[in-house]
Amino acid sequence: MVISVPRLVIAAPSSGSGKTTVATGLMAAFASRGLAVSPHKVGPDYIDPEYHALATGRVGRNLDAYLCGTELIAPLFAHGARGCDLAVVEGVMGLYDGAAGEGELASTAQVAKLLRAPVVLVVDASSQSRSVAALVHGFASWDPEVRVSGVILNKVGSSRHEEMLREALDESGVPVLGCLRRAAQVDTPARHLGLVPVAERRSDAVDAVGAMAEQVRRGCDLDALYALARGAGELSGAAWDAAAAVVSSPPPPLPFPTLGAAPPDPRHRPERPRPQTPDGLKDRGSGLRAAPRIAVAGGAAFTFSYAEHAELLTAAGAEVVTFDPLRDEQLPDGTRGLVIGGGFPEVYAPELSANEPLRKAVAELAFGGAPVAAECAGLLYLSRDIDGQPMCGVLDVSARMSERLTLGYRDAVAVSDSTLAVAGTRMRGHEFHRTVVEPGAGAAPAWGVRAPERRVEGFVQQGVHASYLHTHWASRPGVARRFVERCRTS
């Protein structure tokens, strides 16, 4: 299979340069021309893809070489971009910034190379003139395999400022494809974990995306950018497919480093071989076994989710339905399992606490042994309380806000058998929170984590698997398969 979707990677020298404004504006501007635009985000971030989805009308998808492995980047890209006229990929941090201590791994530059895509560099020009040429030259020449093919100047102060910048860049050999003036109306509000999600400010977010699109239309050469995208090299290989991934459940394509001795825990034992096709999948389509209904938390308090998770659950034979813990007083009828991803329960703690009927329903389901997968915000929701506000009380822990930001990729190994994995299963994950739970691990911890310090964390309790660690199930499709099978048999 040959993948030939026109594509651009929008990168920058550093965070705060305007990548999200430019990438989202380009997506919306091209979509308004009638193009089917596929939105992508390098890295683990959940919030930017929400704005991308608003701009394009399509699901925003992540391309994370650390969480998923380098060999899944092109297949996941092709899966999201299938049938599209253009794909726009927003980078992460600075162009060459990746996982700490891992070289180029998970950087925008690496993803651009894996996708054979041209890079457009967004430069915050607010405090420079001729120096911009040296900056662009350095980024363009640092890695010859990275094609820095154009520049968009952001936060330009005046016509004279623009003229000086363009004159300097004439000598760099990298064309200027856009020039955006300062515009406060396209700014998006942020708080302790980044931008405020779309679900919390949808009307204002629609206006902001519209303003981004208009600014890009006025300041960028869309025809030149589309021509550049059409010059992207062809990719060979098949698009990722959830059904095929679930059936085969191959090991992650990125070799995971050995973690050494597992964290000290008597329950740790080597991974046992699992059957390639569970009995539940053999009967799919036969009508003999009903699809278990799995409820997935959504709404303003739980906005963090990778689209591939629901796709894998569905492919494994589940019926996936969503519910809003802020509004719904009961779980969907017939719920056999529960997935509670990330988000901001700390922001909505009073409202979540006030919904006592749902809290009791969640606790009853969990204490009844039903499979529950909870990540970060889900962990907090299952706790006794968040800063004194009562939560579901499934876990005997208390959560509180902290001044310290916990952020970074993690190598992890499952310490305890759970509804997601057998002990010894290795995965990669990401932490991003300003809360702490006390204690940080249960009698049966979820994960042993190697860095930044060796520790155990999370909770395995009956059917519950709760942890701060965000994981991408495309790297381990067997996680979804195992979870659905437990929902079917519990």
LOVO-734926 format. One line per 4 residues: number of its first residue (from 1); for each residue y, x, z of C-alpha. Coordinates in steps of 0.001 Angstrom, whole numbers, plus 500000, padded with zeros to 6 digits. Each point is the difference from the previous one (the first is absolute). Layout:
N
NUM = Y/X/Z ~ ...
# end
This chain:
490
1 = 500000/500000/500000 ~ 503479/501260/499118 ~ 502960/499020/502177 ~ 503242/500068/498044
5 = 502402/497877/502073 ~ 503576/501344/499687 ~ 500973/501357/503393 ~ 502679/501775/501988
9 = 500002/501673/503400 ~ 503272/499650/501913 ~ 500386/502974/502344 ~ 502750/501765/501948
13 = 500765/503328/501668 ~ 499784/498342/503423 ~ 499779/496716/501844 ~ 503190/497962/500026
17 = 500975/500893/496442 ~ 499635/496447/498689 ~ 496450/499863/498609 ~ 499341/496463/501196
21 = 503296/498686/498633 ~ 499448/501600/496603 ~ 496272/499250/499723 ~ 500376/496382/501104
25 = 503065/499543/497787 ~ 498143/501397/496998 ~ 497027/497734/500657 ~ 502225/496930/500188
29 = 502145/501017/497017 ~ 496997/500563/497742 ~ 498321/496816/501247 ~ 503143/498046/499084
33 = 499536/501267/496437 ~ 496686/498193/499877 ~ 497777/503023/500654 ~ 496978/499741/502256
37 = 500786/502751/502528 ~ 497348/501465/502287 ~ 501489/501237/503318 ~ 498520/502929/501921
41 = 500915/502071/503049 ~ 498826/503528/500816 ~ 498842/500325/503604 ~ 498957/497574/502736
45 = 503243/498003/500355 ~ 499568/496214/500069 ~ 503624/498853/499880 ~ 501308/501412/496707
49 = 497182/498275/498047 ~ 501242/496659/501347 ~ 503369/500594/498307 ~ 498172/501174/496875
53 = 498009/496761/499949 ~ 503195/498000/500325 ~ 501479/501889/497034 ~ 497004/499596/497700
57 = 498065/496940/501083 ~ 496887/502174/500307 ~ 498189/501489/503000 ~ 501475/503321/501094
61 = 497241/502596/500284 ~ 499758/503358/501760 ~ 498763/503261/498516 ~ 499076/502259/502907
65 = 497974/503091/499174 ~ 499410/500781/503688 ~ 498669/496598/501025 ~ 498065/499271/496806
69 = 499255/503390/498463 ~ 501419/501550/496844 ~ 497281/498578/497780 ~ 500968/496415/500836
73 = 503669/500340/499040 ~ 499614/499393/496262 ~ 497389/497217/500423 ~ 502122/498170/502593
77 = 503050/500421/497775 ~ 498125/498582/497004 ~ 498775/497083/502128 ~ 503534/499044/500951
81 = 501528/500673/496581 ~ 497360/498174/497961 ~ 501722/497891/497321 ~ 503502/501280/500792
85 = 502700/501294/497662 ~ 501383/502550/502457 ~ 499158/501518/503372 ~ 502621/501368/502382
89 = 498758/502217/502825 ~ 502334/500637/502930 ~ 499416/503352/501671 ~ 499939/500930/503668
93 = 502340/502374/501865 ~ 500984/503000/497857 ~ 498199/500628/496711 ~ 497820/502820/501350
97 = 499552/498698/503571 ~ 496450/498960/500896 ~ 497580/499919/502901 ~ 500984/502577/502626
101 = 498079/503237/499607 ~ 498138/498739/496910 ~ 502052/501555/497191 ~ 500845/497501/497267
105 = 497457/497406/501202 ~ 501443/496455/499978 ~ 503364/501167/498621 ~ 501862/498199/497251
109 = 499570/503108/497856 ~ 496218/499866/500339 ~ 499859/496287/499133 ~ 502261/500573/496978
113 = 497605/502681/498759 ~ 496952/497824/500611 ~ 501663/497212/497984 ~ 501364/502365/497312
117 = 503315/498212/500498 ~ 503572/501214/499411 ~ 502175/500316/503086 ~ 503560/498736/500304
121 = 501843/501705/502854 ~ 502468/497901/502017 ~ 502683/502285/501414 ~ 502466/499044/502721
125 = 503102/501553/498449 ~ 502458/498819/502634 ~ 500737/503487/501394 ~ 499626/502315/497000
129 = 501152/500675/496478 ~ 498865/503096/498066 ~ 497320/500811/502582 ~ 498043/497017/498732
133 = 498902/502111/497014 ~ 498442/502649/502240 ~ 498261/497320/502022 ~ 498523/498281/496946
137 = 499025/503311/498400 ~ 498105/501003/503123 ~ 498043/496751/500161 ~ 499289/499996/496271
141 = 498711/503584/499953 ~ 498099/500135/503310 ~ 496734/498687/498549 ~ 499638/500192/496195
145 = 497360/497247/500101 ~ 502556/497529/501384 ~ 502115/498582/497176 ~ 503476/499380/501401
149 = 501314/498256/496902 ~ 503231/498409/501131 ~ 502542/499561/502782 ~ 501667/496935/501453
153 = 503122/500859/501979 ~ 500513/497790/503033 ~ 503021/499359/502231 ~ 502491/501395/497489
157 = 503534/499661/501288 ~ 502200/499742/496891 ~ 500223/500479/496240 ~ 501253/503556/500515
161 = 497087/500722/502346 ~ 497563/498683/497387 ~ 501573/502175/497328 ~ 499588/503158/502100
165 = 496378/499157/500767 ~ 499135/499364/496370 ~ 501668/503227/498876 ~ 497982/501990/502519
169 = 496732/498349/499017 ~ 500597/500692/496308 ~ 498986/503571/500800 ~ 496776/498993/501794
173 = 498248/498538/497004 ~ 499067/496864/501973 ~ 501743/496915/498587 ~ 502027/497609/502123
177 = 498450/496547/499559 ~ 502169/498139/502464 ~ 503027/500176/502245 ~ 500378/497568/502906
181 = 503176/499542/502001 ~ 500014/499360/503720 ~ 499214/496336/500641 ~ 499574/498710/503538
185 = 498640/496656/498799 ~ 496699/501546/499010 ~ 499399/501528/503415 ~ 497069/498499/501878
189 = 499929/499789/503803 ~ 497645/502267/501913 ~ 498673/500285/503550 ~ 497520/502100/501967
193 = 497303/500226/497291 ~ 502134/499910/496845 ~ 501250/497146/497822 ~ 499824/496438/501281
197 = 497091/498322/498140 ~ 500665/497422/497305 ~ 498208/497280/501962 ~ 502666/500203/502717
201 = 503014/499713/497685 ~ 498748/498539/496743 ~ 503249/498385/498855 ~ 502050/503117/500737
205 = 497263/502179/498496 ~ 500131/498003/496753 ~ 503748/500575/499862 ~ 499589/503716/500730
209 = 497401/500442/497271 ~ 502264/498150/497596 ~ 502847/502352/500890 ~ 497745/503021/499494
213 = 498996/498737/496565 ~ 503600/499406/498983 ~ 501082/503429/501168 ~ 497159/501626/498066
217 = 500766/497973/496875 ~ 503626/501139/500122 ~ 499330/503619/500837 ~ 496712/500968/498315
221 = 498859/500419/496422 ~ 497064/497604/500101 ~ 499045/500648/496389 ~ 499792/503751/500608
225 = 497997/499458/503178 ~ 497525/497714/498243 ~ 499637/502502/497157 ~ 499280/502693/502593
229 = 497380/497772/501625 ~ 498302/499432/496660 ~ 499609/503760/499637 ~ 497685/500215/503019
233 = 496669/501593/499222 ~ 496823/497969/499655 ~ 497594/499777/502906 ~ 496265/499652/499612
237 = 497723/498150/502359 ~ 499289/496508/501246 ~ 502297/497862/502095 ~ 498962/499475/503610
241 = 498002/496808/500468 ~ 499447/498454/503430 ~ 496666/498392/499125 ~ 498556/503204/498576
245 = 501313/501975/502977 ~ 498390/497644/502499 ~ 496609/500037/498295 ~ 499809/503757/499592
249 = 502054/501064/503041 ~ 500166/503651/498912 ~ 501230/502672/502414 ~ 503737/500720/499854
253 = 500802/502274/497045 ~ 502165/502324/502099 ~ 497770/502319/502074 ~ 500930/499510/503620
257 = 500271/503157/502094 ~ 497507/500433/502783 ~ 501518/498854/503258 ~ 497816/502283/502039
261 = 498395/498628/503120 ~ 500682/496336/500509 ~ 502199/499047/502952 ~ 497976/499988/503197
265 = 498415/496569/500200 ~ 496370/499179/500778 ~ 499879/497317/497324 ~ 500781/502397/497147
269 = 497091/500610/497670 ~ 499586/500985/496337 ~ 500592/497433/497293 ~ 496846/498090/499172
273 = 499126/499240/496353 ~ 500926/496479/498980 ~ 498333/497894/497297 ~ 501917/500171/496712
277 = 500020/496212/499573 ~ 500015/497803/503106 ~ 497862/496859/499926 ~ 503137/497860/500038
281 = 501147/501456/496688 ~ 496612/499466/498361 ~ 500428/496279/500455 ~ 503582/499854/498701
285 = 500336/497319/497406 ~ 496623/498457/500853 ~ 501545/497253/502078 ~ 497536/500703/502791
289 = 502523/501510/502396 ~ 503517/498740/500534 ~ 502923/502393/499822 ~ 501248/500741/503521
293 = 503627/499069/500502 ~ 502125/502964/501117 ~ 503508/499282/501266 ~ 502645/502658/499325
297 = 503204/500031/502065 ~ 503233/499720/498032 ~ 503525/498724/500443 ~ 503035/501916/501174
301 = 498254/501708/502931 ~ 497023/501362/498006 ~ 501197/501212/496624 ~ 498069/503285/499655
305 = 496956/499724/497776 ~ 498558/501763/496964 ~ 499136/497529/497240 ~ 496665/501716/499409
309 = 498746/498940/503442 ~ 499998/496293/499163 ~ 498576/500791/496562 ~ 497121/501934/501557
313 = 499279/497271/502543 ~ 499910/497424/497219 ~ 497782/502213/497862 ~ 497637/500402/502958
317 = 499521/496239/500072 ~ 502642/498745/502434 ~ 502486/497190/499684 ~ 503334/501524/501038
321 = 502684/497724/501425 ~ 503318/500874/501629 ~ 501604/498665/503146 ~ 503330/500586/501731
325 = 499778/500781/503737 ~ 503654/499009/500349 ~ 499480/496477/498649 ~ 496338/498985/499965
329 = 498611/498694/503273 ~ 496374/500270/498908 ~ 497938/502351/497876 ~ 498899/498656/496614
333 = 497030/497649/500295 ~ 496681/501796/499811 ~ 501377/503480/500705 ~ 497128/502469/500457
337 = 501996/503216/500110 ~ 503537/501187/500537 ~ 502106/502786/498479 ~ 503325/500770/501680
341 = 501877/502805/498292 ~ 503278/501726/500711 ~ 503510/498683/500426 ~ 502561/499399/502706
345 = 498531/497944/502860 ~ 502348/501844/502356 ~ 502959/498381/498198 ~ 498423/496549/500228
349 = 498333/500345/503392 ~ 501712/496933/501562 ~ 499045/497760/497053 ~ 496425/501308/499861
353 = 499673/499533/503740 ~ 501345/496450/499804 ~ 497218/499040/497569 ~ 497463/499650/502793
357 = 497536/497783/498085 ~ 499459/502658/497338 ~ 499757/502801/502555 ~ 497225/498064/501731
361 = 498260/499312/496678 ~ 500030/503700/499108 ~ 498651/500936/503432 ~ 497260/497381/499785
365 = 498925/501269/496573 ~ 499970/503631/501140 ~ 498182/499348/503281 ~ 497449/497994/498034
369 = 499015/503194/498189 ~ 501620/499317/496619 ~ 501030/503091/498002 ~ 503667/500888/500482
373 = 501691/502941/498260 ~ 503410/500832/501444 ~ 502338/502816/498940 ~ 503133/501022/501892
377 = 501868/496695/500271 ~ 496633/498279/500270 ~ 499117/502268/502915 ~ 503211/498950/501756
381 = 499337/496317/499349 ~ 496549/500264/501593 ~ 501417/501691/503125 ~ 500834/498334/503301
385 = 503717/500221/499378 ~ 502806/501703/498084 ~ 502809/501012/502352 ~ 498939/497261/502382
389 = 499623/497259/497365 ~ 496441/498615/500175 ~ 497863/500536/496888 ~ 496376/499066/499246
393 = 498431/501931/502880 ~ 496932/500995/497995 ~ 500458/503648/501007 ~ 500734/501058/503547
397 = 503008/502106/498996 ~ 503749/499674/500270 ~ 502416/500907/497183 ~ 503610/501083/500204
401 = 502757/501390/497826 ~ 500541/503756/500132 ~ 502799/502380/499081 ~ 497480/502232/498235
405 = 499100/499460/496351 ~ 496326/500632/499257 ~ 499682/500833/496320 ~ 497539/501820/497794
409 = 496735/500168/498138 ~ 496801/500241/502017 ~ 496466/501227/499374 ~ 497727/497711/501986
413 = 496334/499445/500785 ~ 498541/496750/501307 ~ 498871/500611/503582 ~ 498252/496671/500578
417 = 497954/497673/497823 ~ 502202/497041/499067 ~ 500402/497134/497568 ~ 501794/502435/497660
421 = 497923/503170/500121 ~ 497098/501817/501629 ~ 500738/502859/502348 ~ 500577/503204/498102
425 = 501754/498366/497040 ~ 502977/502103/498960 ~ 503217/498463/498725 ~ 503589/500981/499537
429 = 502805/497937/501407 ~ 503680/499847/500816 ~ 501919/499257/503192 ~ 503548/498637/500074
433 = 501230/498317/503179 ~ 502458/500114/502881 ~ 497750/498310/502506 ~ 497296/501167/502370
437 = 497024/498208/501519 ~ 498635/500871/503415 ~ 497243/501023/500132 ~ 499886/501480/496512
441 = 496231/499724/499590 ~ 497229/497806/501329 ~ 496564/500762/501388 ~ 498827/499912/496376
445 = 502854/501620/497996 ~ 500549/499133/496345 ~ 500867/503458/498650 ~ 499954/503649/500842
449 = 503130/501581/498527 ~ 500353/503711/499304 ~ 503771/500470/499685 ~ 502643/500458/501237
453 = 497703/500295/503019 ~ 496324/499230/500396 ~ 499657/496642/501700 ~ 498251/496645/499922
457 = 501894/496777/499431 ~ 499489/496304/499417 ~ 497469/497454/501174 ~ 496606/498689/498953
461 = 499094/496945/502030 ~ 497375/497439/498892 ~ 501110/499258/496412 ~ 503498/501407/500459
465 = 501169/503234/498374 ~ 503615/500681/501013 ~ 501994/503165/499406 ~ 503420/501400/499179
469 = 498526/501605/496889 ~ 500868/498472/496613 ~ 497241/500633/497463 ~ 499615/499266/496293
473 = 496642/498341/499391 ~ 499865/501022/496334 ~ 498963/503416/501321 ~ 497047/498416/501849
477 = 499053/496686/498337 ~ 497013/499776/502314 ~ 502432/499114/502796 ~ 500806/496682/498321
481 = 496361/499410/499112 ~ 498851/500633/503569 ~ 502751/497792/501451 ~ 499138/497063/497723
485 = 496298/500335/500785 ~ 500775/499933/503734 ~ 502122/496884/499457 ~ 497093/498412/498143
489 = 497461/500725/502723 ~ 502071/499730/503187
# end
